[in-house]
């Protein structure tokens, strides 16, 4: 297995028909292209997440609208990845590592689409709160959480691009401080008294929850990468983490 997660290109057998060689080479290129597209979607989601946090903190309504407007493109691209994987499986009959790669890319793209939806929800929170300002402490917490989420996303995409098993296994550790910051939001909420502040803070707490869920999805991708690279499912055990929701109706996934 090479660094891309695909099987190494087999040596051509003597007398192998040229059309068969061409088909095999085309198959290998399709796998590489699919992987590259998933990475590109991941970078787009990372950019969307950064922009949505910036829009929320700065009250930038125009930036929030741009994030909202780009979400459909991410949805379209992730669906195309799934459809292309199905087409490859139906026409090329991949087995073993190649089949595992195609299923994993579909799984990863699905999680990236969810992460994009969560970034969209943060942008919508920015739109709701753009005309008011609340306590700076909560803005600071959102910024800190956003920075940590960006670090997790960078590590997740690097692990996918370089087939770095150890980095994939490190993602839960990178995620822990994000969970702690989210819990800190509730301690800060206790300091608020006016009804207006509480209404504003509810949008901020939801945004913090969305950021936490983005990081959770990145950890799930890391778990899948371990399976892709080893062929063995290694469930991540985190005592402090609540069970991850898989339904779009879960908190942080249902606003879209």
Buried (B, 14 or more C-beta within 10 A) or exposed (E): BEEBBBBEEEEEEEEEEEEEEEEBEEBBEBBEEBBEBBBEBBBBBBBBBBBBBBBBBEBBBEBBBBBBEBBEEBBEBBEBBBEBBEEBBEEBEBEEBBBBBBBBBBBBBBBBBBBBBBBBBBBBBBBBBBEEEBBEEBBEBBBBBBBBBBBBBBBBBEBBBEBBBEBBBBBBEBBBBBBEBBEBBEEBBEEBEEEEBEBBBBBBBBBBBBBBBBBBBBBBBBBBBBBBBEEEEEEBEBEEBEEEBEEEEEEBBEBB
